[in-house]
């Protein structure tokens, strides 16, 4: 079975440009998570969707960040305008949310560099 | 307060040595789940193991073993006869029953196995 699929794997963009990261969760999973990983802050949860509805977006750093999940098989994380401090690895993860104990499975990450 | 503490930031061992990665967690829930993930140099986050709070039986999978002790709130991970391919960052994580959407990750332990 295919895992969580993210694109692009790597992106280098100039400050001020819009960045869109994409995610396809594992088929049948009804929870989707966006995480950001940096050396300074480790793994941070940005937003969590359940059944395509944003449940907790308290981790979204500021209004420049937005996330959508128009259907069960697709989500986007958008940064507009991007800034150098947004440089990080962005992970998408999904889970079959029948239990809080179910495992979260991660994609390979999108490595973002803003210059 | 940190929900999950991985006190060892970096560990280096020589190949074939055994190594234990420590994880201490904090929760008031009686039902919770503990996880270990591996992040090799390629960057993806790979699920290794999941334990629930009612199952304190230790687990062994090949060279990997996990020691869950509720009395000390610890879920330690031991690699026996380490190999260079074990070099990675290892994350411990906690999921609580009443905050099911949130995975609390530790800050990770970077393991280097020297040939």
Interface residues (C-beta under 8 A of the other chain):
Chain A: X31 X33 X42 X43 X45 X48 X50 X55 X56 X89 X91 X93 X97 X99 X100 X101 X103 X104 X105 X106 X107 X108 X109 X111
Chain B: X31 X32 X33 X35 X37 X43 X44 X45 X46 X47 X50 X52 X91 X95 X96 X97 X98 X99 X100 X101 X102 X103 X105 X107 X108
